[in-house]
Amino acid sequence: MDSEDKNGLSKQAYQRHFNMLKGRVAEALIEELFISIGYKVFRYGMENTIPGIMQTLRGVKNDTVMHIRRMPDFIVQKEQNILFIEVKFRKSGTFTLKDLGEDYPYDDAYIVVVSKKHIKCITVKQLKEGKEVTPKTRNYLGSLEAFKQDKDKIIDFCEFAVKFFENVD
């Protein structure tokens, strides 16, 4: 058993909850961003489409379970443009294929990486081609052709991200 800290949670449980909350804040930020630029946003991840399934899947390992666990966070739609969106918070601003897993089943998904300084985006296809997100890469969400007309709004949301995450460990 983990020892309790001053908050009543073990250090391990505290960190797990803290990391979960960082991810949820990043998801909420990206959800609001897509709504603000005119997309319909549908929560898609397993926690939204199949509530409570995590307890059922504990200890089960097969292709179907892995596919369910890796469901992207959102489906977004604007006219004929429909995209899978997976949101990841990375304090370091770095995201690679290793972070995603080489057998990620949604090849056409976009990975939106929220960091303490930027909102960047890379496709699963690009990750599989060896590309990655780092603090030095220039793969900003607002630079993608589909989002160039919304660059100013995306910059505003980058400022929100900086304000929310600037003191996050």
C-alpha positions, -999 to +999 in steps of 0.1 A: +000+000+000+012+035-008+017+058+021-007+087+023+005+123+019-010+154+035-039+153+010-050+119+020-040+103-013-009+082-019+018+099-039+010+075-068-028+081-066-022+119-063+000+119-095-025+097-114-054+121-106-033+151-114-022+137-148-058+128-156-069+164-148-042+179-170-055+157-198-091+167-192-082+204-192-063+200-225-093+182-240-117+209-228-095+236-243-093+218-277-130+211-277-138+248-271-112+257-298-129+235-324-163+248-314-151+284-318-138+278-353-172+264-364-168+227-360-194+204-345-176+184-318-185+149-307-169+133-277-158+100-290-132+084-266-142+052-247-149+071-215-176+090-234-191+064-258-189+034-235-191+049-199-179+025-172-162+001-196-127+006-180-137-016-150-150-043-174-118-043-195-093-044-166-070-074-172-084-082-206-059-079-234-069-085-270-071-065-303-107-054-297-099-041-262-068-023-275-089-007-302-115+005-277-088+019-254-073+039-282-104+055-295-097+092-303-111+118-280-132+136-305-148+135-339-150+170-353-170+180-384-173+212-405-192+207-437-176+177-455-144+178-433-147+151-406-116+143-385-106+121-356-088+142-329-067+128-302-056+153-276-024+149-256-009+173-230+029+172-229+047+195-205+078+190-226+061+198-259+074+165-273+053+137-289+066+108-309+053+076-324+067+058-293+042+079-272+013+068-294+024+032-300+032+019-334+001-002-337-023+027-331-054+017-351-066+052-363-042+060-391-062+091-402-063+107-367-048+140-359-028+142-327-032+177-311-004+183-286-011+209-260+020+221-241+030+249-218+038+271-248+020+258-279-008+239-295+008+217-322-007+190-344+006+160-363-011+132-381-007+095-372+006+091-408+033+117-402+043+100-369+046+067-388+068+084-414+092+094-386+081+129-380+074+141-344+064+171-323+092+189-304+096+223-290+115+233-321+092+218-348+068+243-364+038+220-368+014+244-352-023+236-355-029+270-372-003+261-399-023+232-412-042+239-444-075+230-429-071+255-401-051+284-417-082+307-419-087+302-381-051+310-372-059+340-351-085+322-330-060+293-326-034+317-313-059+330-287-064+294-275-026+290-274-026+319-250-053+301-229-031+270-228-001+290-216-022+306-188-036+272-177-004+252-179+024+277-172+029+264-136+022+227-142+048+202-134 
